[in-house]
Amino acid sequence: MTGVYDSFQRPLKYLRVSVTDRCNLHCFYCVPQAHFTSWPQENFLSYEEIVTIVRACANLGITKVRLTGGEPLVRAGITKLVAQIAQIETVDDLALTTNGLLLASLASELKTSGLKRVNVSLDSLRPERLHRITGQNCFRRVMAGIEAAKKVGLDPVKINMVVMRGINDDEVVDLARLTITEGWHVRFIELMPFGQAEASQFISLEEIRQRLSALGELEAVFDVQGDGPARYFRFPGAKGSIGLITPISQDFCAQCNRLRLTADGRLKPCLMGDEEVDLRTPLRSGASLEEIEGIIQEAAAIKPQSHCLAQGVTPTETAMFRMGG
């Protein structure tokens, strides 16, 4: 196995797989304001097609796979897909990102099927505020999902919070405190230019870090499992951790190791770019595994050196709810 590299010699080890563009929430920073419709069912890759692509990626050196959406747990039979990917020997880390609504009922089966970890989105600890952000009264169901994931051993359960000025930034310290009192693993994420988000709602993670100083001095840690963009810290004596994800203020493009597969079978080398390569058509035309590997290498070759958000260039064809971040 020689591995797959982009044209800037970055090794690509991480594949994010969107299994659906459907979601049972309607978070305003994720979903476009204009009316949209989900893709027709026939547009979605079948589980067999997804497994073929994951296997091809694994043959090229991909070792980490994360299932996303939309909301991945709304797709019927998702545990069957988990089980099939978990059987690919060279995939040593299989995780899933979810809004948590269906997690309580599926956590045990996901664990048994071979899932190792989950990230759960939780943008507020206040039920009414979370309702305004997501469009649903969902706080209790999300919390039940988090507890179920912990109980069955989907560790570490990471909590994702997209921080928005004037929306939920006053809860940053409250959420961070749970890393001390409850051992939570909390990740603060900068708002990205998708959905109905406004520039005035952006708050840099450097400002967030300054606010966290009220709880003590953060110490860098390197023992939190994962191979994503977060930088991890811990308060003295805390069992949990703080993750900071800064796609805007301090981009991590130089270390980017990811490819993204959309639910309709396009491979995207960059979340913030419009470059993509069609895999669905070759698959359904009978392409061999080796031919699929060649197309994946073509996608790696067009991965840009970095995004251009700082220059005011935003993607025109990207919708977060179709790719899962």
Secondary structure, 3 states (H helix, E strand, C coil): CCCCECCCCCECCEEEEECCCCCCCCCCCCCCCCCCCCCCHHHCCCHHHHHHHHHHHHHCCCCEEEEECCCHHHCCCHHHHHHHHHCCCCCCEEEEEECCCCHHHHHHHHHHHCCCEEEEECCCCCHHHHHHHHCCCCHHHHHHHHHHHHHHCCCCCEEEEEECCCCCHHHHHHHHHHHHHCCCEEEEEECCCCCCCCHHHCCCHHHHHHHHHHHCCCEECCCCCCCCCCEEEECCCCCCEEEEECCCCCCCHHHCCEEEECCCCEEECCCCCCCCEECHHHHHCCCCHHHHHHHHHHHHHCCCCCCCHHHCCCCCCCCHHHCCC
